[in-house]
Structures are given as C-alpha cells and as structure tokens.
C-alpha cells in the first residue's frame, strides 16, 4: 500500500525558532506514522487590525531597522542581522521547502493545519492577516484536520467585533477533526462550531527532539544563561534585574532569537544548535511560548514573564504552564527572577505529563491517518 500523502499548512516560513521547530516536529510525527509529508503554503489575507507603520521601509527591513535602533550592543545587533540573513538557507532545506510558495492541496490524502497560531486572525501582521486558507477553506484534500491549532489572543468577542465570526464558524464546522493546543482556542471552537475539540501538545513538546534528533553539544563555552524574547521586549527594569542576577553568579547573558538591553552575546545559531544551547544553559528567562517549551524539554531552571499589556501572551502562556504543572514558573515582576532562576522545579511530574501528552498526540494523529487511508 502506498504511503498516505499528508500536507502540513503551518507557519513554516515565519522566521523564528519556534515556528521552525513546531513545523519540523509535526512533520517528524507524521513521518513516524508512515506518511509522506510536504508543506503547503497559505495565502495571507487582509489585516483585521490596521498595521502600525513606524517606517516606510518594507516590513523585513523595518523590523531590522527597529532592532538596530533599539537597546543592546552593536556587535549583538550585527549578529542578529546575520542570523536573519542566513535563516532561510539554514532552515528551509530541513523542512524541504521550495523557494516559491506551494499552495496545492490537490492529491493530498489529508491536510493538517497547525500547529502554532494558525487561527490568530485578529492581528496586524500582513504576513498572516485574515486567511481563509488557515481555516481549511478551499482545501481539496480528502480530509482536512487541525493539530494543536491556536488562536493566540484572538477570542470570540474579537471575531464578532470584526464581523468575521460567522465565516470562521462555517469553516470550523466543515473541518473533519479539530485539535487545539490551549483553552482559549477550545473556547472559540466551542462558541462558534458547537463542538469540543481535542487538546494536544504543541509539536515541540509532542516530538521527542532530544531523544529522536541529533542534537549537538552546546556551542556556547563557559557558564551562561539565556534570555529568549523578541528584540527589545525586555524592559529596562527586567534587564537590570537579570543583569544583577547574572553578575552575582558569574554568568554570561546570551541572547537567542532577539537582542535585549542585557546582552553579552547574541547567538547566531541553527535550530538544533539552539536546542543544544538551552540544554547547556544554567537557567533561562523568556516571555515566549516556545522559549518556555525549550526550557522545559531541556529541563533548565526558568522564569516566564506573562504579559497582559500590549500584544499580550497571557492566554497561551498561562494555559501552557498550567498544563505542565509549572504555573509557579510565571514571573509577575522582575523581583521574581532571582527566586525562579536560582531553583529548578521537580521535573518528574512534568515528564509524566509530557509523556501522556505525547501518547495522546500520537493516538490522535494515528486515528486521523487511518481515517484518511479508508476514505
């Protein structure tokens, strides 16, 4: 019997480590179930939130200019620019991505939409916007499902406010199976489609990267800690507290993914080197979803800053930490950093939760793969 051909529609061309690792992990899970896999691109839609234009430059150039003008040493900013310049060549071959987007769903036994914030359509990012593709509209695959899809901070109220709730309701109801990764997304599916979706782990947790992939030794020498956040996201107060903690323990502060005001070195690394860097760090400060996951699978002491203002990350981070039994790792202020970074949680119950989640993820995908081969 021929392998079922499965397409993954995800955020595979978004240039950050979390987007790459979740796409790679989902591909590897499907391949482990005997599937042939290729990635499918989505067509960005109109922005439901007006983009804030601080520059007349194209978005990538504007983002880089923002980093160069922001906090942090010049050497780190230049290393960041090099990291962005090399990102596609480093990562796209690992996913098998062609140079040009591939939108084809014809001939697929199944299309899997996810993971990451594929349902986060009330946002200003023109690289995503309100894209019907990401809800399965127009899919010509035999079956169309989601895996660990997330709305981010999009809610039913925000969808209704923007006048698109009815469209989203219809698209969700037409999917053959729905899997989400957080309670906010589950509440959107329940509220608009009237069904209770399956809950699954993000692929960076669900796939055993350290057990199944060839992760090298840490590329960073000496004793160090990681600060992992989008460039400039750590406030002056947070940087001061982090600097005091690191200096008091003789640790270098290395930045991953973005440049911060507290930075001894920016790490220009490939995604598997980043896994290695997390494993070798003494501790991690982050305000990101995947930074929290990487700290967890590397079993490093960490503090996660949960933000409720601005773009916000509370919906997904509060849910993630709660599901892992790591709610105590949330930092409500910079005063919490020392206590959290200096002590490790009990990892044994976390391992048990992750193992249960991995088994559930495999069971869900196996069931859907079996259904697509029968249809």
C-alpha positions in Angstrom: 0.0 0.0 0.0 1.3 3.5 -0.9 2.1 5.9 1.9 -0.7 8.4 2.6 0.3 11.8 1.4 -0.2 14.4 4.0 0.2 18.2 3.7 1.1 20.5 6.6 -0.2 24.1 6.4 1.7 25.9 9.2 3.8 28.9 9.9 6.8 27.2 8.3 8.1 30.4 6.5 7.9 32.6 9.6 11.5 33.4 10.7 11.8 32.3 14.3 12.9 29.1 16.0 9.5 28.2 17.5 7.8 28.3 14.1 10.5 26.1 12.6 10.6 23.6 15.4 6.9 23.1 15.6 6.7 22.6 11.9 9.6 20.2 11.9 8.2 18.3 14.9 4.8 17.8 13.3 6.4 16.6 10.1 8.5 14.0 12.0 5.5 12.8 14.0 3.6 12.2 10.7 6.5 10.5 9.1 6.9 8.2 12.1 3.3 7.1 11.4 4.3 6.1 7.8 3.1 9.2 6.0 4.7 11.0 3.1 4.7 14.7 4.0 5.1 18.0 2.2 4.4 21.6 3.3 1.5 23.6 1.9 1.6 27.4 2.0 -1.4 29.7 2.8 -2.3 33.0 1.2 -2.2 35.9 3.6 -5.5 37.8 3.9 -6.4 41.3 4.7 -5.5 42.6 8.1 -8.4 42.9 10.5 -6.3 45.2 12.7 -4.6 48.2 10.9 -0.8 47.6 10.9 1.1 50.2 12.8 3.5 51.7 10.3 6.5 53.3 12.0 8.5 53.2 8.8 8.1 53.4 5.0 10.5 50.5 4.6 9.2 47.0 3.7 8.3 45.0 6.8 11.6 42.9 7.0 13.8 46.0 6.6 11.7 48.0 9.0 11.9 45.2 11.6 15.7 45.1 11.2 16.0 48.9 11.5 13.9 48.8 14.6 16.4 46.3 16.2 19.4 48.3 15.1 18.0 51.4 16.7 16.9 49.6 19.9 18.8 48.6 23.0 21.8 46.2 23.1 25.4 46.3 22.0 26.2 46.9 18.3 28.0 43.5 17.9 24.9 41.7 19.0 22.7 43.7 16.6 25.1 42.8 13.7 25.0 39.2 14.7 21.2 39.4 14.7 21.2 40.8 11.2 23.4 37.9 10.1 21.1 35.4 11.8 18.1 36.8 9.9 20.0 36.9 6.6 21.0 33.2 6.9 17.8 31.9 8.4 16.1 30.7 5.2 19.2 28.9 3.9 19.7 27.2 7.3 16.2 26.0 7.9 14.1 25.6 4.7 16.1 22.7 3.4 15.5 20.8 6.7 11.7 21.2 6.0 12.0 20.5 2.3 10.6 23.9 1.5 10.8 25.1 -2.1 12.0 28.7 -2.8 8.5 29.7 -4.0 5.2 29.1 -2.0 3.3 25.9 -2.9 -0.5 26.3 -2.3 -1.5 22.9 -3.9 -3.8 20.7 -1.8 -5.0 18.5 -4.8 -3.9 14.9 -4.4 -3.5 15.0 -0.7 -5.0 12.3 1.4 -5.0 14.7 4.3 -4.2 18.3 5.1 -3.1 19.1 8.6 -3.4 22.7 9.6 -1.2 23.6 12.5 0.4 23.9 14.9 1.2 27.5 16.0 -1.1 30.5 15.9 -2.8 29.5 12.6 -6.2 30.7 13.9 -4.9 34.0 15.2 -6.6 36.1 12.5 -7.4 39.3 14.5 -3.9 40.8 14.2 -2.0 43.4 12.2 0.7 41.1 10.7 0.4 41.3 6.9 2.3 38.0 6.6 -0.8 36.3 8.0 -3.9 38.5 8.2 -7.3 37.0 7.9 -6.5 34.0 5.8 -9.4 31.6 4.9 -6.8 29.0 3.9 -5.7 28.6 7.6 -9.2 27.5 8.5 -9.3 24.9 5.7 -11.4 26.9 3.3 -10.9 25.7 -0.3 -8.9 22.6 0.7 -9.1 19.9 -1.9 -7.5 17.2 0.3 -9.6 14.1 1.1 -9.6 15.1 4.7 -8.8 18.4 6.4 -8.0 18.5 10.1 -6.0 20.6 12.5 -3.3 19.7 15.0 -2.7 21.8 18.1 -4.0 24.9 16.4 -4.0 28.1 18.4 -6.0 31.4 18.2 -3.3 33.2 20.2 -5.1 36.2 21.7 -8.0 36.1 19.2 -11.3 35.5 21.0 -14.9 35.0 20.0 -15.6 38.6 21.1 -12.9 39.9 18.9 -14.1 37.9 15.9 -17.6 39.2 16.4 -16.3 42.7 16.8 -14.5 42.4 13.4 -17.6 40.9 11.7 -15.9 37.6 10.8 -17.4 35.2 13.4 -19.9 33.7 11.0 -17.3 32.9 8.4 -15.0 31.3 11.0 -17.9 29.3 12.4 -18.6 27.8 9.0 -15.0 27.0 8.3 -14.5 25.3 11.7 -17.7 23.3 11.3 -16.5 22.0 7.9 -13.3 20.5 9.3 -13.1 16.7 9.6 -11.4 16.9 13.0 -10.2 19.7 15.2 -7.3 19.6 17.6 -6.2 22.7 19.6 -3.4 23.5 22.0 -5.0 25.8 24.5 -8.2 26.6 26.3 -8.8 29.9 24.7 -8.8 28.2 21.3 -11.0 25.5 22.6 -13.5 28.1 23.8 -13.5 29.7 20.3 -14.3 26.3 18.7 -17.0 25.6 21.2 -18.5 29.0 20.9 -18.6 29.1 17.1 -18.7 25.5 16.0 -20.6 24.0 18.9 -18.1 21.1 19.3 -15.5 20.4 22.0 -12.1 19.9 20.2 -9.3 17.6 21.1 -6.5 19.1 23.1 -2.9 18.3 22.1 0.6 19.4 22.9 2.5 21.7 20.7 4.8 19.6 18.4 7.9 21.0 20.1 6.7 19.2 23.2 5.0 16.3 21.4 8.0 15.2 19.4 11.0 14.0 21.5 13.7 16.2 20.0 16.4 15.2 22.5 15.6 11.5 22.1 15.0 11.4 18.3 17.2 14.1 16.8 20.9 14.5 16.5 21.3 17.4 18.9 25.0 18.5 19.1 26.9 19.6 22.2 26.3 23.2 23.3 28.0 25.7 21.0 28.5 28.1 23.9 31.5 27.9 26.1 31.7 28.6 29.8 28.8 29.3 32.2 25.9 31.2 30.8 22.2 31.9 31.0 19.8 32.5 28.1 17.5 35.5 27.6 15.0 34.5 24.9 12.5 37.1 23.8 11.7 39.2 20.7 14.1 42.0 20.3 13.7 44.8 22.8 10.8 43.1 24.6 12.7 43.0 28.0 12.1 46.3 29.8 14.9 48.3 31.5 13.7 47.1 34.9 13.7 43.5 33.7 17.2 43.9 32.1 18.5 45.5 35.3 17.2 42.6 37.5 18.5 40.0 35.0 21.9 41.6 34.8 22.2 41.7 38.7 21.3 38.1 38.9 23.8 37.0 36.2 26.6 39.2 37.6 26.1 37.9 41.1 26.6 34.3 39.9 29.3 34.9 37.3 27.1 34.1 34.3 27.3 35.5 30.8 23.9 36.6 29.4 23.5 35.3 25.9 20.5 36.3 23.8 18.6 33.9 21.5 16.1 35.0 18.9 16.2 38.7 19.7 18.6 41.4 21.1 17.9 42.8 24.5 19.4 45.6 26.6 21.1 43.0 28.8 23.4 41.1 26.4 26.9 39.8 26.5 26.5 37.9 23.2 23.8 37.2 20.6 23.8 33.6 19.4 23.6 33.2 15.6 22.6 29.5 15.6 20.7 26.9 13.6 17.6 25.4 15.3 19.3 22.3 16.6 22.2 24.3 18.0 19.6 26.3 19.8 18.3 23.1 21.4 21.9 22.4 22.5 22.3 25.9 23.9 19.2 25.5 26.0 20.4 22.2 27.3 23.8 23.7 28.3 22.4 26.9 29.9 22.3 27.3 33.7 18.9 29.0 33.5 16.6 30.8 31.1 14.5 33.9 31.2 11.8 34.1 28.5 8.5 35.7 27.7 7.7 33.4 24.7 5.6 30.3 24.3 8.3 28.2 22.7 11.1 29.6 24.9 9.1 28.1 27.8 8.8 24.8 26.0 12.5 24.7 25.2 13.3 25.4 28.8 11.0 22.6 29.8 12.3 19.9 27.4 15.9 20.9 28.3 14.9 20.7 32.0 16.6 24.0 32.9 15.5 26.4 35.7 13.5 29.1 34.1 11.2 32.1 34.6 8.5 33.0 32.1 7.3 36.6 32.0 3.5 36.6 31.5 2.4 39.8 29.9 -1.1 41.2 29.9 -0.5 44.5 28.3 0.2 45.4 24.6 0.1 42.4 22.3 0.0 40.1 25.3 0.8 36.5 25.8 -1.3 35.6 28.9 -3.8 33.3 27.1 -1.2 30.9 25.7 1.4 31.0 28.5 -0.9 30.7 31.4 -2.5 27.7 29.7 0.8 26.1 28.8 2.3 26.5 32.3 -0.8 25.1 33.9 -1.0 22.1 31.7 2.6 21.2 32.5 2.1 21.8 36.3 4.6 24.7 36.1 2.4 27.6 37.0 4.9 28.6 39.7 7.4 29.5 37.0 5.4 32.5 35.9 7.1 35.8 36.9 4.7 38.5 37.8 7.5 41.1 38.2 11.3 41.4 37.9 11.5 40.8 41.6 10.6 37.2 40.9 13.6 36.5 38.7 16.2 35.5 41.3 13.9 33.1 43.1 12.8 31.3 39.9 16.2 31.3 38.0 18.0 30.0 41.1 15.9 27.0 41.7 14.7 24.1 39.5 11.2 22.6 39.6 10.6 18.9 40.3 10.9 17.6 36.7 9.5 14.1 37.3 5.7 15.0 37.3 6.4 17.3 34.3 8.0 14.3 32.4 4.9 12.3 33.2 2.6 15.0 31.8 4.6 15.3 28.7 4.7 11.5 28.2 0.9 11.4 28.5 0.6 14.3 26.0 2.9 12.6 23.5 0.9 9.4 23.7 -2.3 11.4 23.1 -0.8 13.3 20.2 0.3 10.1 18.5 -3.1 8.5 19.1 -4.9 11.4 17.6 -2.7 11.6 14.5 -2.8 7.8 14.0 -6.6 7.8 14.1 -6.8 10.6 11.5 -4.2 8.9 9.3 -6.1 5.7 9.4 -9.3 7.5 8.5 -7.7 9.2 5.5 -6.5 5.9 4.1 -10.0 4.5 4.3 -11.7 7.5 2.7 
